[in-house]
């Protein structure tokens, strides 16, 4: 795969993790899992920013 495709798929994963983590924190009682999903989204976003840095 090319780099732009990988960055796009990674951004979709960031959105999915962030939305899922937020939903779990607000609607369910599994706070630890929600927080871990948000942390994973933040780490993946940081990786994307590093890859895309000119």
N, C-alpha and C positions, 0 to 999 in steps of 0.2 A: 504494500500500500504506500501511497505517497504521504508526505508530511501533512498537507492540508486536510486530507481525509482523516488521518489519525487525530489531528487537533479538533476536528468537527465532532468525531465520535466521543472524544474525551469531554468536550463541552456538554454534549448531550448527557453523558454520565454524571457530570457535575450538577446539572439541573435536576436529574432524576434523584440523585443522592440528597440534594438540598430539599427538594419538595417532599421526598419520602421521610427524611429525618424530621422536618418540621411537622409533618402530619402525625408521625409517631409521637412526637413530644406533646402535641396538643390533644390528640384524640385517644391515645392509649396510655397505659401505665408503665410502659417499658422505656423509661427515661434514658437508661444507659445506652440502649441500642440507638435511640434517636440522636443522642449526643455523639456517639461514635460515627454515625452516618454523616453528621454535619462536619465532623473533623476530617473524615475521609474526603468529603467534597472540597474542603479548604486546602487539603494537601494536594489533591489532583489539580485544583485551580492554580496553585503555586507552581506545579510542574508545567502546566500549560503556559503560564506566563514566562517561565524560564526557557521553554522550547521556542516560543514565539519572539523572544527578545532579539532585536536586529543585530 
